[in-house]
Amino acid sequence: MESLRFVLVLSLGLILLLLWNAWQQDYGQLQKERTQAAATEKSGKDLPPTAPVKMKEPLTVPQSSPVATEEGLLEVTTDKYKAHISLRGGSIISLDLSEYPVAFNEPDKSVRILDNDPQFFYIVQGGLLSSNPAPTHDTIYTSPEKSYSLSPGAESLEVPLYWESADGITVKKTYRFLKGSYLITVLYEVHNNSGETWTGSAYGQLQRNGVVKKRSSGVYTYTGAVISSEERRYEKISFDDMRKENLSRNIINGWAAMIQHYFVTALIPETPTQELHYYTLFVDKERTGNPADHFVIGATTPQVSLPPQGVATIQQQLYVGPKIQSVLEKTAPGLELTVDYGWLWFLAKPLFWCLQKFHGLTGNWGAAIILVTLMLKVMFYNLSAAGYRSMARMRKVQPRLLAIRDRYKDDRTNLNKAMMDIYKEEKINPLGGCFPILVQIPVFIALYWVLLESIELRQAGFGLWIHDLSDRDPYFVLPVIMGITMLVQQKLNPAPLDPVQEKVMMVLPFVFTVFFAFFPSGLVLYWVVNNILSIAQQWLITRNIERAGLKS
């Protein structure tokens, strides 16, 4: 039993190590490769959209940045955003989320989602695709104002951009921002004042490089593209996938997005029944002269045909904002899946639901974590109790086991037989002590993902020095307390018969303390509370069994 328990505890450590390594392998290498790119002005080059319709000539890669100041920038301010739109292509080249500070100690500095910074290049583009004259993401628009703000009491804000061809094709591109919403509508109003039929479609695309911003805890979550269809609601398309081949797929009731930790930018059809063409594009920095590789995911609408003097409006929707599950569920089918809880989502979702309910009662996410821990302890009380009773009985017969070990130290066969006889006589399940650990492993991993992915816990304080339960403990107090509780638990457990195993077991609390020092403090809080409750339960069961033994 001791050997098996040792293996299981060690396995938990290995699982934690594998989790850590998986993130580093998936995203740490990308970070290493991308940060070699130098910051130059040419890094902001646009990429051509994939042409889902036949065109006379493919769009060329523009030779200037979409943010060139001589072409002008429009400043847009709403209750949710502060953004800049370039008159080149009408691209959104920067966007800050006003309600989300970058850190609790920098409340006046908002998180920037979209940015033309060469190091973390990420913008939204769009235009019209047509064999006739049409504005693309490299076309110069005009606008009557240089800044637009949502007026007090207003429910929406429209930012108009105008373009006209020499033969009479006029286009009004409008961004419509809604009060209290992260959903942006993009409209193209096309007037065909030429003498020929105009045929075309609208496209929107998200372009970024592959640089992943590092968190203070050193942990990465998935950053890359996602596509959704009725057949598969959440399909990751990593940057490596884009390097290998370009996606080209027609989908009804789908969406495409670029996601990062806590935030998502998604291209959403006008109506769920609309069929869009979705595509990805990889442009190698060596081919374009960009200092870093760029990646695009986009969507194009069905074609419209306008006779001379005809007018048509083509519409797309764009979500740029936090991954709030209740909001995403209402925005598009399956968009809430961008809150990626991993393969244990069926445990993570109920855990998050319970956390929300307890937070509603207490107003404190740390208190909610403690209450969830207590709830789990009650749910698994009997299972844990069975394991602790088994360990208590093992502790009771420990002197006899040690005597047998000394007697049969050179005879492994008789040693095992004698030990099994004692287990049978005392009605001890040698596997019983493993159950508390086995129960905690999946819950631990599920809660790990909940704390990492749920934006509701971002910068959620607990009290005193804990200002962000989703980040590591800045002073490592909780990891140290956790290590101490692990040592106390070991004192309550029967010592391994193998002296080498005993020494290794004594080292494990220190190893786990180092591991947990860089994990979210909310997760360490859960583990500390769980250990304290386990110690109390195990101590009580052990004391009762020992008292019963003395009375007998």
N, C-alpha and C positions, 0 to 999 in steps of 0.2 A: 504493500500500500504506500509506504514511504517513497519508494522509487517512482511509482505512478504519479503520486502527488507532486513530486519534484519535477517530473516530465511535464505535467500539466501547467504548473506555475511557470516553468521555463518556456512553454509554448505560448503562454500569454505574452511574455516578454518578446518572443520572436514575432508574434502577430503585430505588436506595437512597432517593432523594428521594421517589419515589412510594410506597414502603413506609411511609416516615415520615408522609407526608401522608395516606395512607389511614387510618392509625390515628388521626391527629388529627381527620380529618373524621368518622370513624365514632363516635369516643368522646370526643374533645375537646369537641365541641359539646354533647354530652349533659352533660359535666362542667360546662360553663359555664352551661347552663340550670338544672341541678339545684342548684348551689351558691348560687343566688339565694334558695333557700328558707330562711326563718328557723327557728330551733329553738324550737318551742313545745310545750307539753304535749299539745295536741290532735293532734299529728302522728302519734301512734300509733294512730289509728282503724283498726278492722278494716274489711275489705271483705266484702261478701256473696258467698258462693259462687254460681256459676252453678247454676241448678236443672235438673239433667238429668232429674229426675222431676217429675211434676205435683204441685204443692203448692197448698194452699188460698190461701196468701198468700206473696209473696216475702219472704225474710229482709230485715230492715231494717239499715241501717248503724248500728252501735252508737255511742252518743254519748260513750263513755269509752274511755280507753286500756286495752289488754289487760293492762297491767302495773300497774294501780292497786294501790298497796300495801295498801289496806284489804281487798282481796280475797285477798291472800296470794300468796306465791311459794314454790315448792318448790326446794330446792337439790339437785342431783344430781351425784355425783362417781363417775367410773369411771376405769379406767386410760387411757382415750382422751379423755374429756370432762370438762369442768366446765360444767354447764348449769343454767338456771333455767326452770322450768315455771310458768306462771301458772294459778291456779285458775279464772280466767275462760277458759273454753273449753278448758282444758288445752293452751294454746299454748306451744310452746318459743320463748321470747322472747330467750334469749341462749344461746350455746354457744361455748365455747373448746376448741380442740384442744390438749390438754396437751403433746403431743410436738412441736409446731411453734411455736417462738418467733417473734415479729414481726420480730426482727433478731438477727444474731449477737452484737451487743453488749448485747442485752436478753434473756438466756436465760430469765429468770423471768417474762417477759410473753408469754403465749400468744396465738396468732392467734385472733381472734374472728370466727367465720363468721356466726352469727346474732346480731342485736342489735336492741333496740328504740330505739336512739339515733335521734332524728328526722333527723339528717343522713345516716345510712346504715341506714335502716330495712329490716329483713329478718328475717322470722319464719316459723315453721311452724305451720299451723293445721289443724283438722280437727273433724269432728263427724258427726252422723247427719242425713240428710234423710228426712223422713217427713211425711205429712199427719196422722199421730198425734203425740202428745207425744214429743219427742226432743231431746236436747241438741245444740246447735250450738257454733260457736266463740265464741259470746257468752254461753253458759250458765255459771253458777257451779257448780263442782264442790266436793267436800270430799275431804280426804285425811287419813289417821290420823297422818301424820308431816309435819314441815316440811323434813326433809333425808333424803336417801337416799344411801348409799355402797356401792360394791362391796366386799364383805368379802374379806380375804385368803384365797385358796384357792377363792373362789366363782367359778363359771363364768358367772353371769348375775345381773342386778339388775332387779327389777320395781318400777315406781312406779305404784301404783293411785290412781285418781280415781273418785269415786262421785257419782251423780246419781239422783234419784227424782222422779217426777211425782205429782201429787195422786191420780191414778186407778190407781196401782200399777205403772207402767212404771219399772223400775230398770235403770240402765246402769252397768257398771264399765268404765272406759277405762283400759287398762294400757299403759305404755311398758316394753318389755323391752329392756334393754341387755345385750350379750354381751361377755365378756372378750376383749380383743384384736381387736375387730371395730368397724367403723364402720357396721354395719347395725343399724338400730333397728326393732323390730317394734311396731306399734300395733294393739291388740286392743280391740274393743268387744263386751262380753258383755251381751246384752240379755235381760232377763227380763220376759215379758209377764204380769203378774199382774192385768191388767184383764179386763174381760168382752168385749172386742172383739179382732178380729184386728189385729195390728200389722204394718204393711208399711213398709219403709224400706231405705236403703242408707247406706254410709259414704262420706265424702269426706275427702280430704286436699289441702291446697293450700299453695303457697309464695307468700308475699306480700313484695314489696320495692318500694322506690322505685328510680329510675333513676340514682342517683348512683354514679359509678365512682371508686373510690379510685385516686389517682395514685401511680405508682411513682416512686422517686427518679430513675430514668433518663428519666422523662417519656414512657414507652412504654405504650400500652394494648393489652390483648388483649380478645377478645370477652367481653362481660358481657351476659347475657340468658338467655332461655328456649331450651330445646331439647326436641324431641319425637322419639320413635323408634317406628317401625313396621317390620313385616317388609318392606314395600315400600321404605321409605326409612329406613335405620337412624340417620341423623343429620341432622335438619332444624332449622335455626335459626329461631327466632321472636323477632325483635328487639323492643325496646320500641316502635319505630315501627310494626312490624307489629301489635302489640297495640292501638296507638292507632287504627289503621285499621279493624280488625274483630276480633270475638271468635271464637276457635277453638272448634269443637264437633265432636268426632270420636270414634267408637267404634273401638278398636284392640285386637287380640289380640296378646299377646306383645310389648308395647311398654313404654315408660316415659316420664316427663316429668321435666324438671330445670331448675333455674336454675344456670348455671355462671358462674364468675369465674376470675380468674387463679389457677391451681394447685388450686382447690377446686371441689367440686360438691355440690349438694343434689338428690337424685333421689327421685321417687315411683315405687315399683316394685310390681307386682302380687304377690299371694301366691304364684301359680304362673304359669309362662310361658303356659299355655293360657287363663288368665282374661282375659275381655274387659272392659276398663274404658272408661268415658267420660271423655275428656280435654277440657279447656276452658281458655280464657284469659279474662281480664277486665281491662279498663282502667278506672280510676276517676279522673276529672279532679279535680284539687285544687279547682277552682272549684265543683264540684258538692258536694263533701263537706266543704269547709273545711279539708282537710289542707294543710299548707304545701308539699307536693310531690305530683306525680302518683304513683300506686301501680299496681303491675302484679301480676297473679296468674296462676299456672298451676296447675291442679289435676286431680284424677282422682277419679272416683266408682266404687264397686263395683256389681255387679249387685244388684238388689233381693232382699231376703229377706222371707218372709211367716211371721209367728208366730201361731199360734192362741192362744187364752187358755191361760195356764199354760205356754206354750212358751218355750224357751230357744234362743238362737242366738249364735254368735260370728262376728264379721266382722273380717277381718284385712287390714292393709296393711303395707307395708314402706317404710322410709325410709333412704336412705344420705346421711350427712352427713360429708364428710371430704375427704382429699387425692385428687388424680387420679393414683393409682398404677395404672399400666396392668395389671399382673399381678393386682391386687385387683379392679379394675373388670371385667375379663374374666370373672371367676368370679361376679360379683354379678348381672349382667344382660346379655343379648346386645347387643353394640354399645355398652355404656356406656363402654368404653375409648376410643371415638371422641370423647369430650368432651376428650381430650387432642388439641387441634385443631392439626395440623401444616400445614394449608392445602392448596393444590392440588398441592404437591410432596410429599405424604405418602409416595408410593412411594419417594422418596429418603430422606425424614426417618426413616421407621421402621427401615430397615436401618442408618442412621447411629446411631440411638439404640441399636439392638441391639449394634453394634460398641462404642459407648461403654460400655455395661454390661459387656461382656466384658473390655475393657481395664481398666475400673475394678475388676473382680474380681481382676485380676492385680496392679494397682498400688496399689489402695486410695486413689487420688487422681484426682478428676475432671479436674483440669488436665493431669495426665500422660496420662489417657485421651484428651483432646482432641489432645495432641501426637502420640500414637500413631496416632489416626485420621487426622490430617493426613499423617503419614508413609505410612500405608497407602494413602491416596488418591493421594499423589505417586507411589508405586510403581505403582499401577494405571494411572495416566495418563502414566507416564514416557515411553513411546514417542511418544504424541501430543504431549506438551509438547516433547519433543526435536525433533520435526519442525518445530515452530514456532520453536524457538530456533535451529535450523540455518538456517532461512530468514532470521531476523533477523541472524544472524552473516554470512551471505552478503551481505545488504543493507548491513551495516556495511562489508564488504570493498569493495563497489562504490560506496560513498558518494561518494568524490571524483569519480568519473566522472559520477554523477548530478548533483552540484553543478555540474560543468562544463557539462553539457547544459542545466541550468536557466538558467545565465547566457547560454548561446548562444541558447536559444529562449524567453527570458523573455516575449517579446511574441507568441509563436506557440504556442498551447496544443495545437493538433493535432499539429504536428511534435514538440513536447516529449513528449506521451504516446506517440507512435510510437517515438521514440528510447528512451524508458524501457522500453517493452515489448520492444524489440529486445535491450536489455541483459539483461532478465529471462530472455528466451529463451536467450540466449547462455550465461548463467551458471547456467541451470536453477534459477531462483529462482521460487518460488510467492509472488506478491505477497499472497496471502491467508494464507500459512502462519503469520505472526506473530500472527494473530487467534485461533488455536485455544486457546492457553493461557488466554486471557481467557474465551472461550466455554465452556470446560469448567468453569471455576471459578464462573460466575454461578449456575447451578442448585444446585450443591453449597453455595455460600455461603448462598443463600436458605433451602434446606432445613435447614442447620445452624442458621441464625438462629432458625427456628421451634422446632427441637429445644431449643435453649438457653433460649428464652423459655417454652416450654410444659411442659417436663419438670420435675416437682417434685423429682425426684431430684437435680437440679443447683441447686435453691434453697438458698441459703446454703452452697453447697459451696465450700470454700476451696481455694486452690492452694498458697499459701505466701506468706511475707513480708506484703506489704500487700494481697494479693488475698484477701478473705474471702468473696466471693460471686461466683462465675463467671457467674451469671445477671444480675448488675447491672453498672453501669458501673465502670470503674477509678476509684477515688476520687481518685487523684493524677495521672491521665492519662498514666502512664508508658508503658503499652502502646500507646496511640494515637500517642504521639510516636515510639516505636521503629518503629511501622508506617510512619509518614510518612517516616522516614529510609530504611527499606528500599525504599520506593517511589522515592525519589530515586536510590538506588544502582541500582535496576533501570533507571531511565531512562538512566543513564550507560552501561549495557551495551547499550541499544537504539540503533539508528541514529537520528540526529536528523531530525526532519521537515524536508522541503525548504522548506516555507513558514515564514518567520520568525515570523509571527503564531501559527501552530500550535505552534511551538517554545516560545514564551512561555507559551501557555495550558497546554501539557503540564507546564511547570515549576511552574505554579500548582496543578495538580491534586493533588499530594501533600499540600499544605497544606489544600486543600478536604476531601479524604478524611480527614485527621487530625481536622478539626473534626467531620465526620460521625461517625466512629468513637468520638469522645470520649464519646458518649452511648449507644453500643451496649453490649450485654453484654460484659464483659471476656473471657469464654470465647470469644466470637466473634472479638474482636480478637486473642486469643492464637492462634487458628487461623490468622488472616490473617498474623500476624507470622511464625509458624513456616513457613507456606506460602511467604511471600516469601523467607525465608532459604534454604529448600531450592531455590526457583526460581532465586535468585541464584547459588547454588553450581552448579546444573545448567547454567544459561546461561553462566556464566563458563567452566566446563570445556569446553563445546561450542564457544564462541567462540574460546577459546585453541587448541583442537585444529585448528579450521578455519584460523585465522590462521597457525599453524605449518605446516600443510599447504601453504598458499599460499606461504610463504617458501621451503619446500623445492623447490616446483615452479618 
